[in-house]
Amino acid sequence: MEPLIHRLGYIALNVSDLEGAVEDARQIAGAALVAQAPDRALLSSNARHAELILHRADHSSLRCIGLETLHPENVDEVARRAQDAGLTIISDTPSLPVIERAVSIAFPEGHVIEAHTPMPRDRAPRYAGPGIHPRYLDHVNLTARDPATSAQAMMQVLGLKLSERTQGWELAWMRAGDGRHHTVGIAKSPEGGGLHHYSWEFADFADFKRLGDVLDAQDRTLVWGPGRHGAGDNIFAYYVDAAGFLVETTAEMEIIADPHFQPRIVEPGENLSNYKVVNRWGQLPSHAWLNHFNACAILS
């Protein structure tokens, strides 16, 4: 059976300084501005219509995660599963007019996920401008007081597959139909439901060098990395953007093609000290990385 969700669609964030957040995404990551209105901006790093959606708000928060499915009937199946699980369906109207079909669901710790049909590929694949120009937005890592319950709800309703988790569910990574080790990750946090980071995929290691130099030119630094995660086997580096969100840049993530793959269960070590899981190159996460948190937006 084909997976319900194929890949990450988009991330929608609330920001207090919309213009500043747009400029940061363009100057550092190198995303291209697709459209901007007084209260919303759409950005993309490839031919897809939008990947990063920024909304003007009183403070920074996670608004919604878009997960892309290949077929309209999969949207209906997600809605049916959500109802069976007793979850709240917020809307069955797509969040963007270019999306054909969608359903938005509130999960137990406040995460809102929109399962939607494919984002149109209506833009030029290459563009001019500053920044690194990533390949695409590739994953999100959420936070929860109870990662096991949140992960199991997302697997049940969205059909995501568990790739790997730590022994006590301190961290869990779930994949979609494109086989990437994780499209959605969840980390345990006393703060509860929110966002830990979102991630852009880079083309090669030279992009990480350019990222460090671009940040240095603005008197900013990396929060952690470069390194190579054990979970996912991907190269990584992290920075904090102008709106206060933690942004990962990544390359070479593991692809899991086997539909019968058995999830790995790993020992994280005290305070994520097992470098074989956390960073195979040895440098352990910084205090800023360990404690980063952006809350979910409060549903009105």
C-alpha distance (Angstrom), angle and dihedral (degrees) to the residues before:
residue distance angle dihedral
M1 . . .
E2 3.80 . .
P3 3.83 113.5 .
L4 3.80 115.5 -101.9
I5 3.83 93.0 -131.6
H6 3.79 119.7 46.5
R7 3.81 103.9 -176.2
L8 3.80 146.8 -32.2
G9 3.78 110.4 -61.4
Y10 3.79 105.4 -172.2
I11 3.77 145.7 -43.6
A12 3.80 121.1 -124.5
L13 3.80 117.4 -157.8
N14 3.80 134.3 -175.8
V15 3.82 113.4 -133.3
S16 3.79 132.0 -179.7
D17 3.82 94.4 -147.0
L18 3.79 105.3 43.5
E19 3.78 95.8 176.2
G20 3.81 92.3 48.3
A21 3.81 92.4 48.5
V22 3.81 91.9 49.9
E23 3.80 92.1 49.0
D24 3.81 91.5 48.9
A25 3.82 92.6 50.7
R26 3.82 89.4 50.2
Q27 3.81 98.2 43.2
I28 3.82 99.4 41.8
A29 3.82 110.6 25.8
G30 3.78 91.9 23.7
A31 3.81 98.7 -130.6
A32 3.80 115.3 163.8
L33 3.79 122.2 -121.4
V34 3.81 109.5 -118.7
A35 3.80 100.0 177.6
Q36 3.79 138.4 -17.3
A37 3.78 130.7 -161.2
P38 3.81 127.8 174.3
D39 3.81 92.4 -87.8
R40 3.82 105.5 23.8
A41 3.79 142.0 39.3
L42 3.81 130.3 -167.1
L43 3.81 121.6 -152.4
S44 3.79 133.0 179.4
S45 3.81 138.2 177.8
N46 3.81 98.0 -153.9
A47 3.81 142.8 13.0
R48 3.81 93.3 -52.3
H49 3.81 115.1 107.7
A50 3.81 95.9 -123.3
E51 3.81 138.6 -7.0
L52 3.81 104.6 160.6
I53 3.81 115.0 44.2
L54 3.79 117.6 -173.6
H55 3.81 122.9 -164.7
R56 3.80 125.5 -166.4
A57 3.83 110.1 -117.6
D58 3.80 142.6 148.3
H59 3.81 93.3 -93.6
S60 3.80 141.7 -0.3
S61 3.80 116.2 -80.5
L62 3.79 142.4 141.6
R63 3.79 108.4 -90.6
C64 3.82 104.6 176.9
I65 3.79 145.1 -28.0
G66 3.80 118.3 -136.5
L67 3.81 117.1 -148.6
E68 3.79 116.2 -168.9
T69 3.78 124.0 -135.6
L70 3.80 123.6 -172.2
H71 3.81 99.0 -136.1
P72 3.83 135.1 44.8
E73 3.81 91.6 -132.7
N74 3.81 88.6 62.1
V75 3.80 88.7 62.1
D76 3.80 88.5 55.8
E77 3.82 90.8 49.5
V78 3.80 91.8 51.3
A79 3.81 89.7 50.5
R80 3.83 91.0 49.6
R81 3.79 91.9 50.0
A82 3.79 91.7 47.6
Q83 3.80 90.9 53.7
D84 3.80 91.6 47.5
A85 3.82 89.3 51.1
G86 3.80 91.8 51.3
L87 3.80 94.4 -115.7
T88 3.79 123.7 148.3
I89 3.80 117.3 -105.4
I90 3.78 104.2 -148.1
S91 3.79 98.2 -173.6
D92 3.77 143.7 -13.6
T93 3.81 91.8 -160.0
P94 3.82 113.7 99.6
S95 3.79 114.7 -110.4
L96 3.82 91.2 -132.5
P97 3.82 125.8 40.8
V98 3.82 90.6 -131.0
I99 3.83 91.1 63.7
E100 3.82 113.6 89.7
R101 3.82 102.2 -157.0
A102 3.79 134.1 5.7
V103 3.77 146.8 154.0
S104 3.81 124.6 -157.0
I105 3.81 118.6 -150.6
A106 3.82 133.4 -172.0
F107 3.81 112.2 -137.3
P108 3.84 125.1 -152.1
E109 3.83 99.2 -86.5
G110 3.79 97.6 40.2
H111 3.81 102.2 -86.4
V112 3.80 111.9 144.0
I113 3.80 115.0 -151.9
E114 3.79 125.3 -174.5
A115 3.81 114.5 -156.4
H116 3.79 104.5 -156.9
T117 3.78 143.9 169.1
P118 3.82 116.3 -102.1
M119 3.76 120.6 -55.0
P120 3.83 106.9 -117.6
R121 3.80 116.6 -103.1
D122 3.79 94.6 -137.7
R123 3.81 101.2 137.2
A124 3.78 134.7 82.8
P125 3.83 109.7 -92.3
R126 3.82 92.2 -132.2
Y127 3.80 130.8 40.6
A128 3.77 141.7 172.5
G129 3.78 125.5 -109.6
P130 3.81 145.0 87.6
G131 3.80 130.8 -56.6
I132 3.79 131.4 48.1
H133 3.84 101.1 -60.1
P134 3.83 101.9 -136.7
R135 3.79 122.6 -149.8
Y136 3.81 96.0 -119.4
L137 3.78 145.6 -45.1
D138 3.79 103.6 -80.9
H139 3.83 114.5 175.0
V140 3.79 148.6 -4.8
N141 3.80 130.5 -144.1
L142 3.78 114.2 -151.0
T143 3.81 130.4 -166.7
A144 3.80 129.3 -131.2
R145 3.79 139.4 167.7
D146 3.81 87.4 -131.9
P147 3.82 108.2 31.0
A148 3.81 93.4 174.3
T149 3.81 93.3 58.7
S150 3.81 93.2 43.2
A151 3.80 93.0 47.6
Q152 3.78 93.5 47.2
A153 3.83 91.1 50.4
M154 3.81 90.7 51.6
M155 3.78 92.2 47.3
Q156 3.80 91.5 48.5
V157 3.81 96.6 47.0
L158 3.81 102.9 30.0
G159 3.79 99.5 31.9
L160 3.80 93.8 -124.5
K161 3.81 115.6 161.2
L162 3.79 125.1 -131.7
S163 3.81 110.5 -119.1
E164 3.78 100.1 173.2
R165 3.79 142.4 -15.2
T166 3.76 139.2 177.1
Q167 3.81 119.5 -107.6
G168 3.79 94.7 -100.9
W169 3.83 96.3 35.8
E170 3.81 89.7 -108.2
L171 3.81 85.0 140.3
A172 3.80 130.7 15.8
W173 3.80 130.8 -179.5
M174 3.82 124.4 -159.6
R175 3.79 130.2 -170.6
A176 3.79 135.1 -150.5
G177 3.78 132.9 -151.0
D178 3.80 95.8 -68.3
G179 3.82 88.0 68.4
R180 3.79 98.4 -125.8
H181 3.81 110.3 153.5
H182 3.79 89.0 -112.8
T183 3.76 136.7 7.1
V184 3.81 91.3 165.0
G185 3.80 125.0 27.0
I186 3.80 127.4 -178.1
A187 3.80 126.7 -155.3
K188 3.80 127.5 -167.3
S189 3.81 112.4 -110.3
P190 3.80 132.6 170.3
E191 3.81 86.4 -142.4
G192 3.80 90.7 68.3
G193 3.79 128.8 -143.3
G194 3.77 116.2 14.6
L195 3.77 146.1 94.9
H196 3.78 126.0 -63.2
H197 3.81 98.0 179.9
Y198 3.76 146.4 -34.2
S199 3.79 124.6 -141.4
W200 3.80 141.5 -137.1
E201 3.81 118.9 -158.0
F202 3.82 114.3 -128.4
A203 3.81 124.8 -155.0
D204 3.81 99.9 -128.9
F205 3.80 145.2 -21.4
A206 3.81 93.6 -80.2
D207 3.82 87.9 69.5
F208 3.82 90.5 62.7
K209 3.79 90.2 54.6
R210 3.80 90.1 50.9
L211 3.82 90.5 48.5
G212 3.80 91.4 55.4
D213 3.79 91.3 48.9
V214 3.81 93.4 47.2
L215 3.81 90.9 51.0
D216 3.81 91.1 46.0
A217 3.81 90.1 53.3
Q218 3.82 87.1 59.9
D219 3.83 93.4 45.2
R220 3.80 90.5 -107.8
T221 3.80 131.1 123.8
L222 3.77 141.6 -153.5
V223 3.80 115.8 -91.8
W224 3.82 92.7 -147.0
G225 3.79 136.7 -8.0
P226 2.90 163.1 -37.7
G227 3.79 90.9 -133.1
R228 3.80 142.3 121.0
H229 3.78 120.5 -103.1
G230 3.78 116.9 -136.1
A231 3.81 90.5 -148.1
G232 3.80 102.5 66.8
D233 3.83 95.2 4.2
N234 3.82 89.0 -120.5
I235 3.79 128.9 146.6
F236 3.81 110.7 -119.4
A237 3.79 147.4 -175.9
Y238 3.81 127.9 174.1
Y239 3.80 135.5 -154.3
V240 3.80 135.8 168.5
D241 3.80 115.9 -116.1
A242 3.80 128.6 -140.0
A243 3.81 92.4 -91.3
G244 3.82 92.7 53.4
F245 3.81 99.1 -103.0
L246 3.80 121.8 137.3
V247 3.80 109.5 -121.5
E248 3.79 123.3 -163.2
T249 3.78 122.9 -159.1
T250 3.78 114.3 -158.8
A251 3.80 145.3 175.1
E252 3.81 138.7 -178.3
M253 3.80 98.5 26.2
E254 3.80 115.8 -178.3
I255 3.81 116.2 -98.6
I256 3.81 116.9 -145.2
A257 3.80 109.4 -158.8
D258 3.83 98.2 165.2
P259 3.84 109.1 99.9
H260 3.82 88.8 -158.5
F261 3.81 95.2 52.0
Q262 3.80 111.5 145.9
P263 3.82 112.9 -134.1
R264 3.79 116.2 -110.5
I265 3.81 117.2 -122.3
V266 3.80 111.7 -155.7
E267 3.79 138.5 -177.3
P268 3.84 109.1 -117.7
G269 3.79 97.1 -164.6
E270 3.80 124.3 -133.5
N271 3.83 108.9 -45.4
L272 3.82 89.4 -4.0
S273 3.80 92.7 -59.5
N274 3.81 97.2 147.8
Y275 3.79 98.4 103.9
K276 3.82 91.7 -169.7
V277 3.82 87.6 67.8
V278 3.80 100.8 29.9
N279 3.81 106.3 35.0
R280 3.80 121.6 -9.5
W281 3.80 89.6 -161.9
G282 3.79 89.9 64.4
Q283 3.81 108.9 -116.1
L284 3.82 108.0 122.4
P285 3.81 122.3 -143.5
S286 3.77 119.9 -76.8
H287 3.80 123.7 -116.8
A288 3.81 88.7 -108.9
W289 3.82 91.3 55.4
L290 3.81 95.0 45.6
N291 3.79 93.9 50.9
H292 3.79 101.8 37.7
F293 3.80 115.4 127.8
N294 3.80 138.4 163.3
A295 3.79 116.1 -174.5
C296 3.78 126.7 -128.6
A297 3.77 114.2 -103.3
I298 3.80 113.2 -99.9
L299 3.79 110.4 -107.2
S300 3.79 113.1 -120.5
